[in-house]
Each structure stands twice: as C-alpha cells, then as structure tokens.
Amino acid sequence: MPGKSPRRVWREPRGAGSPFARRWVLGGLAALGASALAGPGRAAETRSEEIRFGLTPVFLSSDLELLTRLKAYLAASTGRPVTLVLRRTYQEITALVLSGYLDAAWICGYPFIQYQARLRLVAVPVWRGRPLYQSYLIVDRDRSATGIADLRDDIHAFSDPDSNSGHLVTQALLAESGETPDTFFRKTFFTYSHRNVVRAVAAGLAQSGSVDGYVWEVMAEIEPDLTSKSRVVRKSEWLGFPPIACAKALRGSEATTKIARALLTMGDDPAGRQVLDLLRLDGFTAGDNALFRGIARKFDQVKRLG
Amino acid sequence: MRRSLRKVGAWPMAVKVPVVVAILMVAISATISNQILVRLSQTQQRHLEQLASAYLDGLSSSLVPNLLRDDIWEIFDQLDRSRELYAGLSAIYTLVAGQDGTILAASDPRRFPSQEAVPPSLTERFAPDRELVLAEDEERAFVRRSLSYQKRPIGAIYAEIDIQPLLAERREVLLTLIVTNAALTLVFAGFGYLAVRRMVRPIDVLAAHLERGRGGHIEPVPRAEIGAKNSEFGRLFRRYNALVRALSEREALAARLAEEEKMGSLGRLASGMAHEINNPLGGMFNAIDTIERHGDEPSVRHSALRIVKRGLVGIRDVVRSALVTYKGSGEMRHLRRGELDDLRFLVMHEVSRRQLDLAWNNDLPDEIPLPVGPVRQAVLNLLLNACSASPVGGHVGFSAHAIDGDLVVGVTDQGPGLPEEVAAILIGAEADAAPPGRGTGLGVWMVKRLVGELGGRVRTAPSQGGGTDIQIKIPLEREHERELRHVA
C-alpha cells in the first residue's frame, strides 16, 4: 500500500547484479596496477548511468508485478540500470523531480501546472485512445444523490492535496458556487491513494469521494467487489492525463531522452506491451502543454476564491 | 416418601450397589466437571484478556500518531487491517474516539460513522476501571483502552469481541464431560451389578438352604458350594453347617429324651397299673378263698364271684386303656368319647394315692375327628402332671367340650403353678422350640409338640381355686387336610 512506508526506494533484487560485481572486483584486484585507472573510472560512470524514475502513488504503484516489469522494461529499453522511486505523497515526488534528483517522474497534471515553469513534459499516457481522463465523484451505491449539491455535509475522501482528479477538480467545482471543501463538507480527509478513496467510500468511512476516473474504471475491471459498493455521481470534463515530466534543466539529457524513447515505443516491445496491459493503457504520446489547460483553469478558479 | 424409601431398601444388593455407584459417579463427575469448567472459563478469560491486551497494544502504539494528526483514513486503515492480523480475536467492531467522545473512525463506519459521538448505550457497556467486560449471556466481551500521549489522554479504543467460539468450546467440553461420564457411569454400574451379583451368590445359596430348613429339612451346604476356604462366605457356610449339625444333634437328643420320658412315664403308669391290678387282686383272692371255703353256699359264691368279676372288669379297663394309649403313636383312628374317659383308670392310682378329688366332665360327642393316640397322650400327660402337682387331698378337674369346631380340653389343679420357663415352653409361639433339659417340663414339651402337630394351641391361666388351668384347643379339621399337613 502506498501510504504504508513513506520513504521507500524501489531497487532491483541484489541477487542478479552482485555476483557479476563481485567477479569484477576480484578481477580488478588481480590485475592491480594495470586496472587501477580503469576501476574508479567505471565505478563513477556506473553511478551516473543509473536512471531514477519517480512514481506517484497511483493505484497500481503497489503492484509488485507491474513495478518489476516496468523496471525491467525501462532498464532493457534504455540500456541503463533503473531505480524506481516511490513516495507517499505527490508533493514528495514533485519536490524530487524539481530538485533534479529524479531523471523523470510520473506526476499529476496539477503539480505539472503548478510548476509549469520548472518542468518539461516527457510523455503523456494514452488511455482509451486519448491522453485524457476524468475525475469522478463517487458515493455509496445505495445513495440517491445525483449531483454534488446532494453531498453537502458529507464526510468526503480526497486522494491527495496535489491530485487534480482527487482534489482540485472537486475544489474547483465547489469554487464555482463560492464554496470550499471545508465549508461545504462536514469533514474531509486525504487517503493519499485513489484506491483508498474507493475503499473509504465502500466501507462507509466517507459518504463521498473524489477519485481518478481512470483508476476507478480499471479497478472496476480488476476489483469489481470494491467498486461495486460505490456509484459515480458526477464525471468531470476530460482533462490531461497525469503526465511524465522532468526538471526543466534535465530536458534533452541522455537519461531523459532515453526514458522518453522507452515510453513512446513501449507498445512496440513485447515486455513493454505487458506493462501497458497491466496499466490498461494504450501507450504513450509526446503530448503538449495545451493538454493541461483545463487543469490550469481549475487551478486559477480555486486560487481566485482562496 | 418413607414408604418408597422402604421399597428401595427392599431392592436386591445387585441393584442397590450399582445404583449407589452410579449416584457416586454422578456426584463425582458433577464436581469434577464443575471444577474443569470453572478452570476452563478462567483460562479462557485470561487468554481473552491477554489476546485483547495484545490487540490493543498493537493498535494503540500505531494509532497514537494518527490520532494526534486526526488522520481518519490511517486510523480506519489500521483498524481494517488489524482484523486480518488478529484472526484469533473476532472483533465485531473496533472504534477509536477522541478525548471529546467523538468517533474518529470505526472498523464498521456504517454502524459508527465518523464525527459522531460514541453512543451512550455503548459507553455504558465498558467498565472505566477494567479493560475487559464479559457479557456471557450475549456471547460478547467489551474491551476499552485509553490512549495517551505524553501522559495526557487523547482518546480511547473500544472493541466488541465475539466470544461465541469460547462459549461453544465450553459447551463442547461440557458435552464431552457429560457423555464420557455418563458412559463411564453406565459401565461402572453394569460392572458393579455383575460383580455384586457374583459376590452375593453365596447369600442366595444360604437363603435357599434356610428357606428349605423352614420345612423342617435343615441341611448343610454341600462342600462344592462353599467356595474359597478363607473367604467370609466360606467361613459363614462352615459356621452354618456347624449350626445345622448342632441342631440335628439336639433334635436327636430331644427325641431320645422324649422316648426316655415316655418310658419313664410308662414306668410310672406300669406301677400305677400294677397297683390298680393289685387292688382288686387282694379282694379277688379273698373271694376265691371264700369260694373255696364256702363255695357251696350259693349266695356266698355268688357275691364272691361278683367281686371277682368286678375286679377283673377293673383290670380289663386298666389294661385296655393302657393298650389304647400306647398301642402306637401312628394310630390315626378317630377319638371316641369313652376313650378320654378311660384315662381316668390310668390316673386312678395317683388320684387315690394322693386322695385327690377328681372332677370329670366329658361333653364330647361320640366320635371326634381327631387321631386318638396323640390326643390321649397329651391329655394323659396333663392329667398326670396335674395329679402330681396338686397337694394331698387337693382338687383336680377335667373337662372336654367341642366348641365352634374346636376340641377344647381343660385340666385344672391346685398346684403351686407352672414354673415360668415351663409355661413359656407350653404357650410359646415356636412350634419347634427346643426341648428343655432332662427332668424339668419334658412332659409339658411333649404336650406342646403333640398339640402343635395337630395344629392346636395351649393356653395356661391361674386356676380359680389356686393352681393352674391349662387348656388345649385343637381345630377339628377335615381328615384329609390333616393328612396332607402331616405329609408336609
């Protein structure tokens, strides 16, 4: 579960790489002087070669199979060792991207808009043929609510403060009628995962929730027991799919370029195809900042009210 | 109640002992079962307390930071996941409330929605001073743990635990105990029945012998049935056999004594008879002398012959009476009235020797359906006793009547009265009373025996003129009934 361990770095199991490394070290010791120059040089190169790829806690980030396959695909495709970096919140990943620690990260459209000046688009996922998705307002299956007006005084579950679909869209919707979540809802809380929003509503902990439409639809496919306990009350307009972005300074770097290429050609590779199948995505596209104008508008709406 | 208890008392040993065994088993098993169940419930409660404590410990340490942050989701997530972690503890719900009594999150949010006050109906189920409260009739346990941070209370965990599995286990144990104990009780009772039946078999043997002994055939227990030499029953049987032998010897002795007594009285009778015969003999010799000397005189001869004839008639009566009395004890001929009157001749000697006044009153019909021998012998014994008991010149009375189908014969004397032990022999209920020692009351014992054999009874009372009044009463049954009884 993403919320369980806020500081976790995904690493390849050591078993595969270490025998090779040990042999190399032993060989280096045997060669002594002759290899003295080459050793440190290659070691430094290895460190700089590693690609760090960040993942926001999207619903599937807990799926070890997906993570293993994605890592393997990226490593194979880029020809470089890959480290997948996971954090509990969007904010942490965003900060790591902005700092340049991550070569690229799968973030949300909301932080991309917030830090548009300091981030560059690497790729945008394509879902059901378009790089777009929706935000859903969900309620208990047996509730008769038909729109957000019926959700007043609910306990409402958001996924993440920096999530577009899991927070900003609902914030903006309330802002249209001059409300904020605090004034409109009795109580709100963050689950830091779209899947947990669905769980909270299904369990009755929250009476309603804001959730990523893509996540809800995929969950409806693979965990119908959970989604069947909730019902979608409102779907937002189509908005830019959470993109893969990098720090402005890293744009055009070898690592970023390799990642971009690996993502864009994912559908051409059997291993990549498997990853896409797990993600229920069609592929990736280069995308365009214009995709996120809808999110930018919502951001402005909320800012105006705030 | 008492009656039914008496009925129980009449049960055979082979039933009573197994019943007692069963009752004891039931009592023991009830006590032990109770102990086991008490211990089990204590163990279960301790186990439950430990489990609940571990559950609360695990929860509280991770809940405190989330409680401080008011993080509804994390609290719910923990409660939700703890359900799988503590599978041994089936919590129906767990809820976490803040210090103000508002629910932050519950494992069952639909029942306990967040942001609402903990229902008072719930809080009153939990004890403030104890973590665990058992409500066995509801099959529930309620646990509560206060949460504090830096020694300041910040909230509490409430949980309701389903203890149905524990109670089911207890019921199962109880059922097992009942079934096992019932089976054991039955087995032991059955075993007890067989064992006791085997053990009391010698008593049955003894009882059968005693029962047979009632009919007069008292027999020792055969050696084969005695069993182990040193067992209680072996010793009992040997003592019983010794008793049987002693009784047989005593009976034989009594019979011999009776015979001697008969001979003794016969001797007395014989001397009496000799006297009775001798008395007329003197007169008869005189008469014969007279006839020899003055036989020519018809009147003298006539009167002398009358004397001789009277003397011979007297002798004939005495002899006939003795013959009738002692012809044989087995004679079953019916008694005739005159045969009792004849007894006068047998006691005449005693009566005249002691100058007694004998009053004779015989009202009997001509024939009485009773055997002549025993009746005559019994009455003669009584008469002889009365004569010898009365003082010189005293009065002895005889009466015989047939009253209401009974022969009633009374003999009175003016003697000093019967000694107590002799009277006891005479009127005692015991038909088989042992004969007394030689010399005292043997005649009386014979009377008792003879009358008893005829189904009659003897009664004594002080006589009006001082002395004793002895009455024998013999029912006049039909002949064949008596014969049957004799055969028996």
Chai-1 contact restraints between the chains, C-beta under 6 A:
chainA,res_idxA,chainB,res_idxB,connection_type,confidence,min_distance_angstrom,max_distance_angstrom,comment,restraint_id
A,I155,B,S114,contact,1.0,0.0,6.0,A-B,restraint_1
A,K187,B,Q115,contact,1.0,0.0,6.0,A-B,restraint_2
A,F189,B,I72,contact,1.0,0.0,6.0,A-B,restraint_3
A,F189,B,W73,contact,1.0,0.0,6.0,A-B,restraint_4
A,T191,B,W73,contact,1.0,0.0,6.0,A-B,restraint_5
A,A203,B,P109,contact,1.0,0.0,6.0,A-B,restraint_6
A,G204,B,P109,contact,1.0,0.0,6.0,A-B,restraint_7
A,G204,B,R110,contact,1.0,0.0,6.0,A-B,restraint_8
A,L205,B,F76,contact,1.0,0.0,6.0,A-B,restraint_9
A,L205,B,P109,contact,1.0,0.0,6.0,A-B,restraint_10
